Amino acid sequence: MKRLVDYALREPVFIVLGVLLFIFAGSIAFKNLSVEAFPDVTDSQVTVIVPEAFGNGEALVPGSYQVFVTNTDGTESTATTFTVTSDEPTPGICAITESGDVGESITISGDNFGADTDMVTFATNVTSLAATTWTNDTIAIPVPTGAITAAVPQAKT
């Protein structure tokens, strides 16, 4: 082991090249990973913020539209009905700071949180401390005592 460390210190270029080789091989392996290796994401609902106009400037009015997904190969999915409503958008979370210790501030980013400060309930049903920042798109809040590290649940309907 000592010889390996000594060699790495004398020849750092080989170590860097080895790391780059592993990154390259990992990228190739990920690109060739079959779809079946990913978790099943069926039976879920996606809520999106709809722009006020199409890309050509034509107004987008409430109603039903046929939408499809096109992958990088140009293959289109089967069209499905997408309904645009005139309802006020509900709050949506786009990102959460990965983690934080009790008392450390975490940041929740999203949209439509409103201007009035409210409370955040953590997965353990521990109500948060007062937010240090609360805007329509950002909440900064200290992690309360009793909160645990856990996956953020995904709502399904």
Secondary structure, 3 states (H helix, E strand, C coil): CHHHHHHHHHCHHHHHHHHHHHHHHHHHHHHCCCHHHCCCCCCCCCCCCCCCECCCCCECCCEEEEECCECCCCCECCCEEEEECCCCCCCEEEEECCCCCCCCEEEEEEECCCCCCCCCECCCCCECCCCCEECCCEEEEECCCCCCCCCCCCCCC
